[in-house]
């Protein structure tokens, strides 16, 4: 059981606020085919994205089997999408380098399903949409209607409780659109199918309920559902959501093999970069080793010798004392000689004056 209670969603772009959903409240039955109609910009796709967990609502609440999603974390939303929701878009979103059956199997890779079981269930889903004979073809070998049926098979292979279809017939001709609508009507017998479309004729012809939107609000509902009138079922146990390492490696390897030229060019460019870095590191290391060797050779030619020597300070002191005494005696002799010379000069002067 799915219920939207007063959900609002607004987008702010460059200071301009646009209201995509304005307090929308609507509930859906477990088994019905609901078509959502409305002009462009009325909030149809936004409503589908909020139900599918691809977009977050600003206010209100989304209840799944009576359980609120207000406090859901990213991992909870991943589990919700993987276990309960199947998506069918106007663009088929098929992986071109994978076969048809591999594209369908891809929806099971996150559920921990074994390889053999994945293949068997994928073939069963393709058989339901009438494409089992084309299981080994590539998507580009199919028509538009066939690719859309492959997308529906991929959405159904995980047995979701809710199938969301956004303009599933938008890119198809009228006859192919009828085939797709017949298939969706059959699917809606045991699950909830919500389809957004611009084609009111197909909607009224195939859907069991029509919900019309305008300016982010529900303007009409052909068969409204009162949640209080029925008892809520127990929540469906969640399955494991994970992809094995071998599966991830296999998908990566297949992608590389389908683009061999690009892979080789990328590997070549990467090898050049690695070789260049290795060469620079080797050159730097060699230069450092050469400088170290030159330093060692140069210093070995001029060795430093450290020896022990002792000094007798007392000899320096005695030597300086004797030198001082001899200098004093020499000074006294010089002074005596000068005095004698002066006396001799004075005597000579007296003798000359007497004559």
Legacy VTK file of the C-alpha trace (Angstrom):
# vtk DataFile Version 3.0
C-alpha trace
ASCII
DATASET POLYDATA
POINTS 355 float
0.000 0.000 0.000
1.354 3.378 -1.056
0.214 6.702 0.362
1.303 10.306 -0.175
0.339 12.646 2.671
0.589 16.384 2.054
3.783 16.091 0.016
5.347 19.278 -1.343
8.373 19.672 -3.574
9.951 22.930 -4.707
12.905 23.706 -6.950
15.065 26.814 -6.554
16.964 27.884 -9.671
18.781 31.197 -9.778
16.619 32.755 -7.086
13.417 31.562 -8.770
11.270 29.095 -6.830
9.014 26.698 -8.702
6.471 24.509 -6.939
6.298 21.069 -8.550
4.125 19.409 -5.887
1.848 21.444 -3.632
0.545 19.424 -0.640
-0.477 16.388 -2.676
-2.337 13.682 -0.783
-3.274 10.499 -2.627
-3.289 6.779 -1.847
-2.956 3.807 -4.196
-4.246 0.255 -4.034
-1.931 -2.721 -4.212
-3.388 -3.889 -7.547
-4.497 -1.226 -10.002
-3.451 0.568 -13.173
-3.240 4.304 -12.471
-2.708 6.837 -15.236
-1.529 10.326 -14.268
-2.535 13.034 -16.718
-1.738 16.720 -16.856
-0.043 19.422 -18.913
3.711 19.904 -18.987
4.989 21.341 -15.716
2.050 20.066 -13.682
4.284 17.844 -11.515
3.603 14.416 -13.032
7.220 13.292 -13.431
8.207 14.851 -10.093
5.472 12.860 -8.393
6.720 9.681 -10.062
10.305 10.411 -8.973
9.217 11.022 -5.374
7.285 7.742 -5.316
10.286 5.915 -6.771
12.745 7.424 -4.306
14.665 9.219 -7.050
13.813 12.637 -5.613
13.309 13.822 -2.038
10.182 15.656 -0.901
10.462 18.894 1.092
7.500 18.335 3.400
4.767 15.799 4.005
5.341 12.063 4.121
5.478 9.015 1.871
4.088 5.893 3.539
4.883 2.400 2.274
2.743 -0.247 3.963
2.184 2.293 6.724
5.909 2.879 7.255
7.116 6.484 7.065
10.074 7.310 4.834
10.910 10.630 6.488
13.961 9.207 8.232
15.141 7.037 5.361
18.865 7.178 4.666
20.460 6.614 1.274
20.903 2.924 1.967
17.220 2.636 2.923
16.201 4.302 -0.338
18.479 1.948 -2.275
16.831 -1.050 -0.630
13.376 0.410 -1.287
14.084 0.944 -4.984
15.720 -2.437 -5.431
13.045 -4.459 -3.627
9.792 -2.640 -4.297
10.109 -0.469 -7.397
10.446 -1.185 -11.114
11.134 1.669 -13.543
10.150 2.037 -17.193
11.186 5.287 -18.870
10.573 6.844 -22.260
14.266 6.374 -23.030
14.954 2.680 -22.759
18.278 3.032 -20.883
19.614 -0.269 -22.208
23.352 -0.941 -22.151
24.360 -1.193 -25.829
27.328 -3.558 -25.406
25.280 -6.058 -23.365
22.920 -8.626 -24.850
19.174 -8.383 -24.275
19.190 -11.117 -21.640
22.206 -9.532 -19.909
20.356 -6.212 -19.715
17.443 -7.940 -18.019
19.763 -9.861 -15.684
21.358 -6.598 -14.587
18.348 -5.798 -12.401
19.079 -8.930 -10.353
22.779 -8.336 -9.757
22.080 -6.232 -6.641
19.815 -8.856 -5.102
22.392 -11.531 -4.395
20.831 -13.915 -6.938
23.080 -16.638 -8.346
24.142 -16.485 -11.983
22.091 -19.493 -13.069
18.950 -18.195 -11.347
19.467 -14.731 -12.848
19.643 -16.180 -16.341
16.563 -18.352 -15.820
14.467 -15.513 -14.407
15.607 -13.138 -17.162
14.493 -15.608 -19.841
11.127 -15.995 -18.098
10.665 -12.206 -18.054
11.566 -11.984 -21.744
9.115 -14.777 -22.480
6.342 -12.775 -20.775
6.963 -9.827 -23.083
7.371 -12.056 -26.150
11.094 -11.520 -26.724
12.666 -14.780 -25.589
13.778 -15.504 -29.156
15.772 -12.242 -29.188
17.579 -12.904 -25.896
21.080 -12.980 -27.408
20.721 -9.927 -29.636
22.111 -6.477 -28.930
19.681 -3.606 -28.212
20.626 -1.868 -31.484
19.297 -4.909 -33.364
15.771 -4.374 -32.015
12.975 -1.994 -32.917
11.784 0.767 -30.603
8.817 -1.253 -29.388
10.983 -4.290 -28.740
13.486 -2.234 -26.744
10.649 -0.817 -24.641
9.431 -4.349 -23.949
12.966 -5.299 -22.899
12.879 -2.352 -20.482
9.562 -3.624 -19.104
11.006 -7.132 -18.706
13.982 -5.671 -16.848
11.608 -3.775 -14.543
9.567 -6.921 -13.838
12.356 -9.477 -13.407
12.901 -8.500 -9.767
9.177 -8.956 -9.055
8.577 -5.400 -7.756
5.391 -4.427 -5.951
5.153 -1.120 -7.821
5.875 -0.467 -11.501
6.470 3.174 -12.472
6.233 4.074 -16.156
7.153 7.565 -17.359
5.813 8.126 -20.884
6.386 4.493 -21.933
4.729 5.081 -25.320
6.107 8.566 -25.973
8.649 7.429 -28.591
6.526 4.676 -30.166
4.059 4.577 -33.034
0.373 3.915 -32.415
0.387 0.163 -33.090
3.460 -0.421 -30.921
1.967 1.791 -28.201
-1.075 -0.482 -28.070
1.171 -3.532 -27.608
3.000 -1.872 -24.723
-0.253 -0.763 -23.087
-1.670 -4.291 -23.368
1.426 -5.566 -21.616
1.180 -2.979 -18.817
-2.490 -3.784 -18.293
-1.641 -7.460 -17.917
1.132 -6.622 -15.456
-1.268 -4.501 -13.368
-3.354 -7.552 -12.482
-1.040 -8.515 -9.624
0.746 -5.268 -8.755
0.422 -1.486 -8.724
1.246 0.218 -12.031
1.508 4.022 -12.109
1.930 5.528 -15.561
2.546 9.135 -16.551
1.302 9.966 -20.034
0.205 12.810 -22.290
-2.151 10.526 -24.215
-5.615 10.710 -22.592
-7.111 8.260 -25.091
-4.773 5.423 -24.121
-5.131 6.350 -20.448
-8.932 6.119 -20.459
-8.855 2.971 -22.561
-6.448 0.940 -20.419
-6.142 2.462 -16.947
-8.492 1.533 -14.125
-7.994 4.907 -12.469
-7.222 8.396 -13.768
-5.516 11.031 -11.614
-5.232 14.519 -13.096
-2.672 17.110 -11.973
-2.411 20.849 -12.575
-0.009 23.339 -10.986
1.308 20.704 -8.601
-2.107 19.743 -7.214
-4.543 16.875 -7.761
-7.520 18.313 -9.642
-9.399 15.075 -10.362
-9.392 11.433 -9.273
-11.707 8.958 -10.993
-11.516 6.309 -8.257
-10.060 7.686 -5.003
-8.839 5.223 -2.405
-9.591 5.555 1.305
-6.755 4.016 3.308
-8.894 3.757 6.441
-11.319 1.403 4.699
-8.822 -1.463 4.429
-6.446 -3.151 6.825
-2.771 -2.648 6.222
-0.682 -5.657 5.319
2.585 -6.523 6.941
5.700 -4.988 5.461
7.467 -7.178 2.938
10.885 -8.327 4.197
13.769 -6.603 2.446
16.162 -8.612 0.367
19.903 -8.237 0.360
21.157 -5.383 -1.785
24.683 -5.967 -2.997
26.749 -6.695 -6.085
29.421 -9.355 -5.933
32.991 -8.476 -6.815
33.065 -11.017 -9.651
29.913 -9.529 -11.188
31.347 -6.013 -11.046
34.619 -7.206 -12.595
32.736 -9.068 -15.307
30.686 -6.007 -16.252
33.813 -3.859 -16.312
35.697 -6.364 -18.464
32.831 -6.607 -20.966
32.722 -2.824 -21.189
36.472 -2.698 -21.876
36.227 -5.376 -24.571
33.517 -3.480 -26.452
35.736 -0.382 -26.615
39.091 -1.943 -27.446
40.496 1.094 -29.248
39.774 3.460 -26.388
41.054 0.899 -23.886
44.360 0.479 -25.757
44.854 4.241 -26.108
44.137 4.767 -22.415
46.547 1.982 -21.461
49.244 3.406 -23.775
48.879 6.927 -22.383
48.932 5.594 -18.842
52.066 3.531 -19.503
53.864 6.606 -20.877
53.041 8.502 -17.703
54.211 5.651 -15.477
57.465 5.231 -17.436
58.114 8.987 -17.277
57.645 9.090 -13.512
59.901 6.046 -13.086
62.616 7.663 -15.250
62.515 10.903 -13.240
62.769 9.021 -9.952
65.671 6.918 -11.268
67.527 10.038 -12.497
67.062 11.801 -9.163
68.258 8.755 -7.245
71.323 8.351 -9.505
72.248 12.030 -9.125
72.065 11.798 -5.342
74.263 8.694 -5.329
76.860 10.400 -7.588
77.033 13.492 -5.356
77.461 11.305 -2.301
80.311 9.364 -3.942
82.138 12.573 -4.990
81.916 13.921 -1.454
83.331 10.716 0.005
86.238 10.620 -2.492
87.116 14.287 -1.907
87.155 14.062 1.863
89.267 10.899 1.794
92.160 12.907 0.227
92.317 15.326 3.160
92.033 13.302 6.309
91.529 15.016 9.622
93.988 13.910 12.387
93.209 14.463 16.030
96.142 13.989 18.519
96.642 14.623 22.241
99.148 17.356 23.383
100.089 18.707 26.855
101.281 22.245 27.749
103.465 23.214 30.824
102.083 26.542 31.932
104.698 27.046 34.704
107.515 27.326 32.150
105.632 30.123 30.418
105.275 31.945 33.732
109.007 31.603 34.700
110.136 32.586 31.259
108.107 35.737 31.312
109.616 36.703 34.770
113.304 36.416 33.664
112.595 38.401 30.562
111.190 41.193 32.676
114.341 41.364 34.959
116.771 41.545 32.060
114.752 44.313 30.468
114.933 46.346 33.706
118.724 45.993 33.967
119.215 47.057 30.392
117.137 50.151 31.031
119.228 51.128 34.081
122.510 50.744 32.121
121.203 52.956 29.372
120.233 55.656 31.856
123.691 55.578 33.546
125.413 55.922 30.210
123.272 58.914 29.291
124.111 60.627 32.634
127.876 60.113 32.118
127.668 61.538 28.622
125.917 64.621 29.903
128.642 65.169 32.574
131.387 64.876 29.965
129.689 67.444 27.779
129.396 69.960 30.599
133.091 69.570 31.508
134.113 70.247 27.955
132.080 73.418 27.895
133.734 74.699 31.105
137.185 73.997 29.721
136.487 75.909 26.565
135.143 78.905 28.450
138.296 79.013 30.669
140.524 79.311 27.638
LINES 1 356
355 0 1 2 3 4 5 6 7 8 9 10 11 12 13 14 15 16 17 18 19 20 21 22 23 24 25 26 27 28 29 30 31 32 33 34 35 36 37 38 39 40 41 42 43 44 45 46 47 48 49 50 51 52 53 54 55 56 57 58 59 60 61 62 63 64 65 66 67 68 69 70 71 72 73 74 75 76 77 78 79 80 81 82 83 84 85 86 87 88 89 90 91 92 93 94 95 96 97 98 99 100 101 102 103 104 105 106 107 108 109 110 111 112 113 114 115 116 117 118 119 120 121 122 123 124 125 126 127 128 129 130 131 132 133 134 135 136 137 138 139 140 141 142 143 144 145 146 147 148 149 150 151 152 153 154 155 156 157 158 159 160 161 162 163 164 165 166 167 168 169 170 171 172 173 174 175 176 177 178 179 180 181 182 183 184 185 186 187 188 189 190 191 192 193 194 195 196 197 198 199 200 201 202 203 204 205 206 207 208 209 210 211 212 213 214 215 216 217 218 219 220 221 222 223 224 225 226 227 228 229 230 231 232 233 234 235 236 237 238 239 240 241 242 243 244 245 246 247 248 249 250 251 252 253 254 255 256 257 258 259 260 261 262 263 264 265 266 267 268 269 270 271 272 273 274 275 276 277 278 279 280 281 282 283 284 285 286 287 288 289 290 291 292 293 294 295 296 297 298 299 300 301 302 303 304 305 306 307 308 309 310 311 312 313 314 315 316 317 318 319 320 321 322 323 324 325 326 327 328 329 330 331 332 333 334 335 336 337 338 339 340 341 342 343 344 345 346 347 348 349 350 351 352 353 354
